[in-house]
Amino acid sequence: MHRRHRAAEFKKFLIKIEKEVPGHLQVHLICDNYGTHKTPAIKAWLAKHPRFHLHFTPTGSSWINQVERWFGFLADQKIRRGAHKSVRSLEADIRAWAKEWNENPTPFIWTKTAEEILDSLARFCQRISGAGH
């Protein structure tokens, strides 16, 4: 957890992973399209660490991003319900919640097929077509 989200913090995160993940394993990271993940400094670091593979979610696709759903749980279960008198207090609550989650993690599973989702989207688009948007 970093208070700023610059390339320097992302690089620290990559270095931490490099130290903690056994060297014989490939590392795949799913990232959003935030510019921090694509700076020359990050690209140079990745070029020197070929076991790291970054995969980017499509721009504007947060609705399909399961990580966004995890952050939604965090917000609903800890942040909105809490009373935090300082940033440090908020950070401590987030760390405690993440630790508890990791003790019994629950995977996110799609409950609809791609066809069902696309059909629903098509019905929505049909409803709003010509609505002046």
N, C-alpha and C positions, 0 to 999 in steps of 0.2 A: 504494500500500500504506500503510495507516494502522494504527497500533496500537490505536486505538479506533474504534468504529463508531457514531458519533453522527450526528445531523443535521448538525452543523458539518462533519464530515469529508465527508459525502455532498455537501453544498453546495460544498465545495472541489473535489470531483470534477466536479460539474456545471459549475462556473466554468472548470475546466481544459478540459473538452470544448467549452464555448462559445468559448473562445479558439482552440482548435486545429482545429475543424471549420469549413470555409468557411461563411459566413453564408447562402448561398443553399440549403444543404442542410437537410432535415428531420432531426431526431435522434430515433431510437426506442431506448429503453432497456428491456430486459427485467429486471425486478426481482422479488425475492421479496417476501413480504408483511411483511417486517420493518418495525416501526413507524417506524424512522428515515426511511424513504422517504415517509412520509405526514404528517409534522409540519406545523403551520401555517407554519413558516419555509420549508419546502421547497415547500409549496403556493403560498405567496406568490411565491417565486422563479420557479416554473414559470409562474405567471399572467403574469409579466413577460417570459417567454421562450416564446412560443407555438410555436416550432419544435420544442420538446422535447415528446416524447410518452412517457409511462411506461406500460408494460404489465406487469401483475402475474401471476406464476404462481399457480395455485390453491393455497390452503393445503393442506399435506400432500401435495403432488405432486412432491416432490423426485425420485421415481423416474422421472419423465418429463422432468426438467430436464437438458438437455444440458450446461449449465454445471456442474452437479454432477459429471457424468462427467469434465469437464476437470479439476476439482479432485481427482477420484479419481486421474487420471493423475499429477498433480503430487504427490500424497501417496505414491503407489506408487513413482514414479521418482526422487523427490528427497528428500522429507521423511523417509520411513521408512528410507531407505538411508543417510541422512546422519548425521553426528555434529556437532551444533551446540553450541558452547560458550557462545554468547550469542545474544540475539535478533537483534542486528545481523548475525551470521554466517548465521543462518537466513534473514533478509530478503535478504541478498546472494545466497544460493543460489536463493531463489525468483525473484528478479529475473533472474538468469542463465538459469535454466531457462525462464522466460517469454520472454526475448529469443530463446533458441535455438528454442523452439516457434514463435514468430512469424516466424522466418526461413523456415520450411517448414511452415506450418500445415496440419493435416489436419482436414477437416470430419467431423462426426459424422453418420452416416447410419443411420436406422432400418432394421433388417434384416427386420422383420416388419410386416405390415399391421395396421391398427387392428383388423380382424376377428380376426386370429390372436392378438393381445394380449388382446382381450376374451374369446375362447374359452378361452384359458389361464387367465384370471382366473376365469371361470365354473367351470372344472374345479377350481381351487383352492378356491373358495368352497363347492363341493359337497363336497369332501373334508373341510373343516373344520366344516361345518354340523352342529350337534348335538354338537360336541366339547367343550362346556362353556366356551367362550370368551365 
